[in-house]
Amino acid sequence: MYILGINAYHAGAAACLIEDGRLIAAAEEERFTRIKYWAGFPTLAVKYCLERAGISAYDLASVGISKDPSANLYKKVLFALRHRPSLHLIRERLTHMGEVRDLKGAFCHALGVERRALKTDFHNIEHHRAHLASAFFVSPFEQAALLSIDGFGDFVSTMTGSGVGNCIQTIDTINYPHSLGIFFTAVTQWLGFPKFGDEGKIQGLAAYGRPVYADELRKILRLGTEGSFELDLDYFVHWAEGVDMTWESGLPTLGTIYSAKFVDHFGTPRSARGELTPPYIDMAASVQQVLEEAEFHVVRHLQRTTGFKTLCMAGGVALNSSFNGKILPETEFEHIFIQPASNDAGTAMGVAYYIYHQILDKPRRFVMRNSYAGPCYSNDTIEQTLHRYNLAYRTLEECDLTAVVAEMVESGKVIGWFQGQMEWGPRALGNRSILADPRRADMKDVLNARIKHREQFRPFAPSVLAERVGDYFDQSYPDPFMLKVYKVLQHKRAEIPAVTHVDGTGRLQTVEQQANPLYWQLISSFAERTGVPVLLNTSFNENEPIVCRPEEAIECFLRTRMDALAIGNYLICK
C-alpha cells in the first residue's frame, strides 16, 4: 500500500511516500526548483517519490495534504464576527481554501493524470495533526507527550497531545492570532531580517547580546494558566489588517507583521543592510530568552498533564535548537525526538503516517534513525557528469577516500562532500556537506570569505562521533538531526574553536556508524590523525538550497574557493 503525503501552497512545499508504513522517499521541492523555501504544489518532489518507488500515480492508495479548510471552522467564523478583519484578508483566505479543497484536481493537473482513471483516496489532514504525526509515528517511542508549535496553520498555532501505539489524541490548542512563531518572526523582521526563514539567524545573534528588553517583551507575550499564552495584539497587524503572503509557485514572501505601536515602543527598525548596533543585538538576546520562557511554560505543563517522560516535537518553532538543547536538563522529560524536517515541509511525512496509522489503523513498523530519504546517484552517473564538465579526477575505494579526505582536512583544506541519498530537512548531515577542520580558529572566517558569504555572527556546526559526544559536550543524548545546542565542555573549547559559538555552545550532529557508515569512517579517520573526533560541517550550498544533483555540487565547487570535491568514489582537486 503506497501513501503519498504533500505540503503544498505554503513555504517548504514537499512530498513524502511510504509503503506499508515504511519510508520510501521524502524531499522538499526547493531542491529541484533551486528556489529556497519554494511554495506552491510540489510537482517535482512528487515525481521523485514515485520514481524512487518505481510506481505511477495510479498505484497510490491514498494522497493527503496538510491543510483542512473545514478544521476549526466555527472558531474562524467567530473570530471574523468579533474582529471584522479586512476584506483583503478574507478574500485571500477564501482563495486559498478553494485551492486546497480540490486536491485531486491539482494533483491530476500537476502529474498529467486522468482524473476518472485515478482510484486514489484523497485526504485533508489538519495542519498541526500532521505535525504531531510527523514526530510521533516515526519516533522510537511507544508512548509520548506531543507538541506542535509554529506560526499558525488551520487557525491553530500550538497543539498538544499524547501518542500511544498507533493513535494520537489532542489535548489542547492555542488558536490564531496568538502565536509564538508570529511573535518571533515579528521581532526578526524588526531586527532587519525580512526573508522567509530568517528566524534561525536570530538564535546565533542572540549569543552576542544581553536580554535587556525581556521585561518589555514579556508585556507583549503574556503567559497564562495551564500552559497558555497570548499576544498583546496592538503590537501586530496579522490579525486585523492581514499580512501580504505569496504562497504561489516560487519564492515565498511574508509582509511586515509588527505594527506601528511596536515601532513607537522599541524604535526604528533596522534596515536589512543596516549596522547591527548593541540595541539590536540585545533585542535578539531578549526575544530568544522570552521565547524560551514561553516554550518551557508550554512544555512543563504538557509533561505534568500527560505524566510521560518522553516528548515528540514538531513545527517551525521546534527548529529553535537553542531551546531544544535545554529541554532534557531543565524539565522532567528524559527522552526526546524531533523529526529532521520539523518545519512545514515535514507535514508531508506527517500526512502519510497519519493516514496510515490514525485513519487506516495500521500498526507501526518504522523508526526514523537517519534523514537520508532524498535522491542518490550512482558512480556511473557521477562519472558521466564529471566528463561533461571536463574535470580531472581520481577514483578511490571508500576506505582510501576517507583517509585522503581526512588528511586534506587536517592540512586546512575545505572539502565538498557529496555522497549517498540527500538529507530530508534543512540540515546537511554528512551527505550534502562542506567539511573543514574544527581546530582552526580562523576556519569560520575562511569559509565565509571563500564560500558561504554569510553573517559573521552565525556559527558553524560540529559533527561528532556518537560514542565520543560526552568527551566534548555537557550532554551525551544523541542528536543525529542537528536540532539541539549543547554546551562545549570548558576544557575542550580551545580544541575545537571553529565550531564553538561565542557563548561556548555548539549545534551538534551525532554520527552513528550504523546510520551513516561512510561519514562515520571519515570522522574516525580524522580522529586517528588528530585525536579529535569532530568535523566542521556546513551545508553544501552558496546562498541557494542545498545541492541535490551532481551538476549542482560541481557548479558550486567550481564557482567557490573549495579546495576539493569528494563526490561518490571520485575526488577532484583544484
C-alpha positions in Angstrom: 0.0 0.0 0.0 1.5 3.3 -1.1 0.5 6.6 0.6 1.7 10.0 -0.5 1.8 13.0 1.8 2.1 16.5 0.5 2.8 20.0 1.9 1.6 22.5 -0.8 0.5 26.1 -1.2 2.9 27.2 1.5 6.6 27.6 2.0 8.5 24.4 2.2 6.4 22.5 -0.4 7.4 18.8 -0.1 6.3 15.3 -0.7 6.8 12.0 1.2 6.0 8.4 0.1 5.6 5.4 2.3 4.9 1.8 1.5 3.1 -0.3 4.2 4.3 2.1 6.8 8.0 2.2 5.7 9.5 5.4 4.4 10.4 5.2 0.7 11.3 8.8 -0.2 10.9 12.3 1.0 12.1 15.6 -0.4 11.5 19.4 -0.5 10.5 21.0 -3.8 13.2 23.6 -3.3 15.9 21.0 -4.0 14.6 20.6 -7.5 13.4 24.1 -8.4 16.6 25.7 -6.8 14.4 28.4 -5.2 14.8 28.4 -1.4 11.6 27.6 0.6 9.8 27.2 -2.7 6.0 27.4 -2.3 3.2 26.0 -4.5 2.4 22.4 -5.5 5.5 20.1 -5.1 5.2 18.5 -8.6 8.9 17.6 -8.9 9.1 16.2 -5.4 6.1 14.0 -6.0 7.6 12.8 -9.3 10.9 12.0 -7.5 9.0 10.0 -4.8 7.1 8.0 -7.5 10.3 7.3 -9.5 12.1 6.2 -6.3 9.4 3.6 -5.7 9.2 2.6 -9.4 5.4 3.3 -9.5 3.0 5.6 -11.2 0.3 7.9 -9.7 -2.3 5.2 -10.4 -0.6 2.9 -7.9 -1.3 5.2 -4.9 -3.8 4.1 -2.4 -4.1 7.5 -0.7 -2.9 11.0 -1.2 -3.2 13.7 1.5 -2.3 17.3 2.1 -1.5 19.0 5.5 -4.4 21.5 5.3 -8.0 21.1 6.1 -10.2 24.1 5.3 -13.1 22.7 7.4 -11.0 22.4 10.6 -11.9 24.9 13.3 -14.5 26.5 11.1 -16.6 27.6 14.0 -13.6 29.4 15.6 -12.8 31.1 12.3 -16.4 32.4 11.9 -16.5 33.6 15.5 -13.2 35.4 15.0 -14.4 37.1 11.9 -17.6 38.3 13.6 -15.7 39.6 16.6 -12.7 41.3 15.0 -14.0 42.1 11.5 -10.7 41.5 9.6 -10.0 43.4 6.4 -11.8 42.3 3.2 -8.4 41.7 1.7 -7.6 39.1 4.4 -10.9 37.4 3.9 -10.6 37.3 0.1 -7.1 35.8 0.4 -8.2 33.1 2.8 -11.2 32.1 0.6 -9.0 31.8 -2.5 -6.5 29.7 -0.6 -9.3 27.4 0.7 -10.5 26.8 -2.8 -7.1 25.6 -3.9 -6.8 23.3 -1.0 -10.2 21.7 -1.3 -9.7 20.5 -4.8 -6.6 18.4 -4.0 -7.5 15.7 -6.5 -7.8 18.3 -9.4 -4.5 19.9 -8.5 -2.8 16.5 -8.3 -4.1 15.3 -11.6 -3.1 18.6 -13.3 0.4 18.6 -11.9 1.1 14.9 -12.7 -0.8 14.8 -16.0 -3.1 12.1 -14.6 -6.5 11.2 -16.0 -8.9 12.1 -13.2 -11.5 9.4 -13.9 -8.9 6.7 -14.1 -7.4 7.6 -10.7 -8.8 5.4 -7.9 -6.9 7.0 -5.1 -8.5 8.3 -1.9 -7.7 12.0 -1.1 -7.5 13.4 2.4 -7.2 16.8 4.0 -5.3 16.5 7.3 -5.4 19.3 9.8 -2.0 21.1 9.8 -1.0 20.5 13.4 -2.2 16.9 13.5 0.1 16.3 10.6 3.0 17.9 12.6 2.2 15.7 15.6 2.1 12.6 13.4 5.4 13.5 11.7 7.1 13.4 15.1 5.4 10.6 17.0 4.7 7.9 14.3 8.4 7.8 13.2 9.8 8.1 16.7 11.2 5.1 18.7 8.6 5.7 21.5 5.6 3.6 22.2 4.0 6.5 24.1 4.9 10.2 24.3 3.7 13.7 25.0 3.3 15.6 21.8 3.8 19.2 20.9 3.4 21.1 17.6 4.3 24.8 17.7 4.7 27.2 14.8 3.3 30.4 13.2 -0.1 29.0 12.5 -1.9 26.6 10.3 -5.6 25.8 10.0 -6.3 28.6 12.6 -4.1 27.0 15.3 -0.6 28.0 16.4 0.1 25.4 19.1 -1.3 21.9 19.6 -0.5 19.5 22.4 -1.4 15.8 22.5 -0.5 12.3 23.6 0.6 9.4 21.5 0.1 5.8 22.4 0.8 3.0 19.9 -0.7 3.9 16.6 -3.1 6.6 17.9 -2.7 10.3 18.6 -5.1 12.2 20.8 -5.1 16.0 21.1 -5.2 17.6 24.5 -5.3 21.4 23.9 -4.8 24.1 21.3 -3.9 27.7 21.2 -5.6 29.4 18.3 -4.9 32.2 15.9 -4.0 35.0 16.3 -1.9 34.1 19.3 1.3 32.5 18.3 4.9 32.1 19.4 6.0 31.8 15.8 4.4 35.1 14.9 5.9 36.7 17.9 9.4 35.6 17.0 9.0 36.4 13.3 7.8 39.9 14.0 10.9 40.7 16.1 13.1 39.0 13.5 11.6 41.4 10.9 12.1 44.4 13.1 15.7 43.4 13.5 16.2 43.7 9.7 15.9 40.1 8.6 12.8 40.1 6.4 13.2 37.0 4.3 11.2 33.9 5.0 13.3 31.6 7.2 15.5 34.3 8.7 14.4 33.4 12.2 17.2 30.9 12.6 19.7 33.7 12.3 18.4 35.3 15.5 19.5 32.3 17.6 23.1 32.9 16.5 22.9 36.6 17.0 21.3 36.3 20.5 24.5 34.8 22.0 26.2 38.2 21.5 23.7 40.3 23.4 22.1 40.8 26.8 18.3 40.3 27.3 17.8 43.9 28.5 14.4 44.2 26.7 13.0 40.9 28.1 10.7 42.7 30.6 9.2 44.8 27.8 8.7 41.8 25.6 7.0 39.9 28.4 4.3 42.5 28.3 3.7 41.7 24.7 3.8 37.9 25.1 1.9 37.1 28.3 1.9 33.6 29.9 -1.4 32.4 31.2 -2.6 29.4 33.2 -2.2 25.7 32.2 0.5 26.3 29.6 -1.4 29.0 27.7 -0.1 32.3 26.4 -1.4 35.3 24.4 -0.1 38.2 22.5 -0.9 41.9 23.0 -2.3 42.2 19.5 -1.8 46.0 19.4 1.8 45.3 18.6 0.9 43.1 15.5 -1.1 43.5 12.3 -1.6 39.9 11.1 -4.9 39.5 12.9 -6.7 42.7 11.7 -5.1 44.0 8.5 -3.6 40.8 7.3 -0.1 40.2 6.0 0.8 40.1 2.4 1.9 36.5 1.7 3.0 34.9 -1.6 2.5 31.1 -1.5 2.2 30.6 -5.2 4.9 28.8 -7.3 8.2 30.5 -6.5 9.9 32.3 -3.6 7.6 32.7 -0.6 7.3 36.2 0.9 5.8 37.4 4.1 4.8 41.0 4.7 5.5 43.0 7.8 3.9 41.6 11.0 4.8 44.2 13.6 2.6 47.3 14.0 3.3 51.0 14.3 2.9 50.6 18.1 5.8 48.2 18.1 7.9 50.8 16.4 6.8 53.5 18.7 7.7 51.4 21.7 11.0 49.9 20.6 12.3 52.4 18.0 13.2 52.4 14.3 13.5 49.0 12.7 16.9 48.1 11.4 17.2 48.2 7.7 18.3 44.9 6.0 21.8 46.2 5.4 22.0 48.4 8.5 24.6 48.2 11.2 24.0 45.7 14.0 24.4 48.0 16.9 24.1 46.9 20.5 20.4 47.7 20.9 19.5 45.3 18.1 21.8 42.6 19.3 20.3 42.9 22.8 16.8 42.6 21.3 17.9 39.3 19.7 19.0 38.0 23.1 15.8 39.3 24.6 13.4 37.7 22.2 15.3 34.4 22.4 15.0 34.4 26.2 11.3 35.3 26.2 10.5 32.7 23.6 12.3 30.0 25.7 10.4 31.0 28.8 7.1 30.6 26.9 8.2 27.3 25.5 9.2 26.0 28.9 5.8 27.1 30.2 4.1 25.0 27.5 6.4 22.0 27.7 6.3 21.7 31.5 2.6 21.9 31.6 2.4 19.2 28.9 4.6 16.9 31.0 2.5 17.4 34.1 -0.7 16.8 32.1 0.5 13.6 30.4 2.9 12.2 33.0 5.0 10.9 30.2 8.8 11.2 30.3 9.2 11.2 26.5 8.5 14.1 24.3 8.0 14.4 20.5 8.1 17.9 18.9 7.4 19.4 15.5 6.6 22.7 13.9 8.8 25.6 12.8 9.4 26.7 16.4 10.7 23.2 17.1 13.7 24.2 14.9 14.9 26.5 17.7 17.8 24.4 18.6 19.0 26.7 21.4 15.8 25.9 23.3 15.7 22.2 22.3 19.1 21.5 23.9 17.7 22.7 27.3 14.6 20.5 27.4 16.2 17.4 29.0 18.4 19.1 31.6 15.7 21.6 32.7 12.4 19.6 32.6 11.1 16.3 33.8 11.4 14.8 30.3 14.0 12.1 29.9 13.8 11.4 26.2 13.0 13.5 23.2 12.5 13.1 19.4 12.3 15.9 16.9 11.9 14.9 13.3 14.6 16.4 11.0 12.1 18.3 8.8 10.2 19.8 11.7 9.2 22.8 9.7 6.1 22.7 7.4 7.9 20.6 4.8 7.7 17.8 7.4 4.0 17.8 7.4 4.2 15.9 4.2 5.6 13.0 6.2 3.1 13.5 8.9 0.2 13.3 6.5 1.4 10.0 5.1 1.8 8.5 8.5 -1.5 10.0 9.9 -3.4 8.3 7.1 -1.7 5.0 7.6 -1.9 4.8 11.4 -4.7 7.1 12.6 -7.2 6.7 9.7 -6.4 3.2 8.5 -5.4 1.9 11.9 -2.3 0.1 10.7 0.4 -0.9 13.2 3.7 1.0 13.5 6.7 -0.6 11.8 9.2 2.2 11.1 11.6 4.3 13.2 13.4 7.2 11.6 17.1 6.8 12.6 18.5 8.9 9.8 17.4 11.6 7.4 18.6 10.2 4.1 15.4 10.0 2.1 16.3 12.1 -1.0 17.8 11.4 -4.4 21.0 9.5 -4.8 23.2 9.0 -7.8 25.3 6.0 -9.0 29.1 6.3 -9.6 28.4 5.8 -13.3 26.1 8.8 -13.4 28.6 10.9 -11.4 31.4 9.8 -13.7 29.5 10.8 -16.8 28.7 14.1 -15.2 32.4 14.7 -14.5 33.2 14.0 -18.1 30.7 16.5 -19.3 32.4 19.2 -17.2 35.8 18.0 -18.5 37.2 17.6 -15.0 40.2 15.5 -14.0 39.6 13.2 -11.1 40.9 10.3 -9.0 39.0 7.2 -8.4 39.3 5.8 -4.9 37.8 3.0 -2.8 35.8 4.2 0.1 38.5 3.4 2.7 41.1 5.3 0.7 38.7 8.2 0.0 38.0 8.8 3.7 41.7 8.5 4.5 42.7 11.0 1.8 40.0 13.5 2.7 40.8 13.3 6.4 44.4 14.2 5.6 43.3 17.1 3.4 41.0 18.4 6.1 43.8 18.1 8.6 46.0 20.2 6.4 43.5 23.0 6.3 41.6 22.2 3.1 37.9 22.8 2.6 36.1 19.8 1.1 32.8 19.4 -0.7 31.3 16.1 0.4 28.6 14.6 -1.9 27.5 11.1 -1.0 24.5 8.8 -1.0 21.0 10.0 -0.5 20.2 13.6 0.1 19.0 14.7 3.5 15.4 15.3 4.4 15.0 18.6 6.2 17.0 21.8 6.4 20.3 20.4 7.8 23.2 19.0 5.9 24.0 15.8 7.8 27.0 14.3 6.1 25.8 13.6 2.6 25.5 17.1 1.1 28.1 18.9 3.3 31.1 21.1 3.2 33.7 20.0 5.7 36.6 21.6 7.4 39.0 21.4 10.4 37.2 22.5 13.6 40.6 23.0 15.4 41.4 26.1 13.3 40.2 29.3 14.9 40.3 31.1 11.6 38.2 28.5 9.7 34.9 30.3 10.2 36.3 33.4 8.5 37.9 31.3 5.8 34.5 29.6 5.0 32.7 32.9 4.9 35.2 34.6 2.7 35.6 31.8 0.3 32.2 30.1 0.1 29.3 30.9 2.4 29.4 34.7 2.4 27.0 34.9 5.4 26.8 37.0 8.5 29.8 36.7 10.8 27.7 36.1 13.9 26.3 32.8 12.6 28.2 29.7 13.9 29.2 26.5 12.1 28.2 23.1 13.4 30.2 20.2 14.7 29.7 16.6 13.6 30.9 14.3 16.3 31.2 10.6 16.6 28.2 9.4 18.7 30.4 7.4 21.1 32.5 10.5 21.9 29.8 13.1 22.5 30.3 13.1 26.2 34.0 13.9 25.8 33.3 17.2 24.3 29.8 18.3 25.3 27.8 18.7 28.6 25.2 16.2 27.3 25.6 12.9 25.6 22.0 12.4 24.5 22.2 11.6 20.7 21.1 14.2 18.2 21.5 12.8 14.7 19.5 15.6 13.1 21.4 18.7 14.4 18.5 20.1 16.2 19.9 20.8 19.7 22.5 23.1 21.1 24.8 21.8 23.8 27.5 23.4 25.9 31.0 22.6 24.7 33.0 21.5 27.8 35.2 24.3 29.1 38.4 22.4 28.6 37.5 21.5 25.0 36.6 24.9 23.6 40.1 25.8 22.7 40.5 22.4 20.9 37.5 23.0 18.5 37.2 26.8 18.3 35.8 26.8 14.7 32.6 25.1 15.9 32.3 26.7 19.4 30.0 29.7 19.4 30.8 32.8 21.4 28.6 31.6 24.3 30.5 28.3 24.5 27.9 26.2 22.7 27.7 24.1 19.5 24.7 22.9 17.5 25.9 19.4 17.1 25.2 16.4 14.9 25.9 13.0 16.5 27.1 10.5 13.9 26.4 6.8 14.4 28.3 4.1 12.3 25.0 2.3 11.5 23.2 5.4 10.3 26.0 6.8 8.0 29.0 4.4 7.8 31.0 6.4 5.3 30.7 9.7 7.2 31.4 7.9 10.4 34.5 6.5 8.9 35.6 9.9 7.6 35.4 11.4 11.1 37.1 8.4 12.6 39.9 8.8 10.1 40.3 12.4 11.1 40.3 11.4 14.8 43.0 8.9 14.1 45.2 11.6 12.6 44.4 14.4 15.1 42.9 12.9 18.2 39.7 15.0 17.6 36.6 13.0 16.6 34.8 16.1 15.3 34.5 17.8 11.9 33.1 21.2 11.0 30.0 20.6 8.9 28.1 23.2 7.0 25.6 22.8 4.2 26.8 22.2 0.6 25.4 25.4 -1.0 26.2 29.1 -1.6 23.1 31.3 -1.0 20.8 28.6 -2.6 19.1 25.4 -1.5 21.4 22.6 -0.5 22.7 20.9 -3.7 20.8 17.8 -4.9 22.3 16.6 -8.2 25.9 16.1 -9.1 25.7 19.0 -11.5 24.8 21.4 -8.7 27.6 20.1 -6.5 30.2 20.5 -9.3 29.0 24.0 -10.2 29.1 25.1 -6.6 32.6 23.7 -6.3 33.8 25.5 -9.4 32.4 28.9 -8.6 33.6 29.0 -5.0 37.0 28.5 -3.4 36.6 25.0 -2.2 39.8 23.0 -2.4 38.4 19.6 -3.3 35.2 17.8 -4.1 34.6 14.2 -2.9 31.6 13.0 -5.0 30.8 9.4 -4.9 34.1 7.5 -5.3 35.7 10.4 -7.1 38.0 13.1 -5.8 38.5 16.4 -7.7 41.1 18.9 -6.6 41.8 22.4 -7.6 
